[in-house]
Amino acid sequence: MRAIDKIRFILNTLFLVGVVITMLLYFVTDNREPFFYAGFITLSVKVLEFILRFVY
């Protein structure tokens, strides 16, 4: 397994954990600000993985 594949695997795992956290924040909190922050970070991780997939 190449190093880039390991990095992509880790980023995908972080993305899935981030999705769960984002969904929990949406349904649990009344304040939507943490939900938006978590969503932004989660999408940023996925975009980074997407870029790595096509560059390497």
C-alpha positions, -999 to +999 in steps of 0.1 A: +000+000+000+014+034-010+018+062+015-008+083-004-033+055+000-028+054+037-033+091+039-065+089+019-077+061+041-071+082+072-088+113+056-118+092+046-121+078+082-119+113+096-146+124+071-170+096+083-164+105+119-170+142+111-203+133+094-215+116+125-204+145+147-220+170+123-253+151+123-253+148+161-247+186+164-276+193+141-301+173+161-287+179+196-279+216+198-303+245+194-274+268+184-265+260+147-230+276+148-212+245+160-230+225+133-218+249+106-182+248+119-182+210+121-197+208+086-171+231+071-143+211+086-158+178+075-162+191+039-127+205+039-113+171+048-133+155+020-121+181-005-085+175+005-090+137+000-106+144-033-077+165-045-052+139-034-071+112-053-068+130-086-033+145-082-015+113-072 
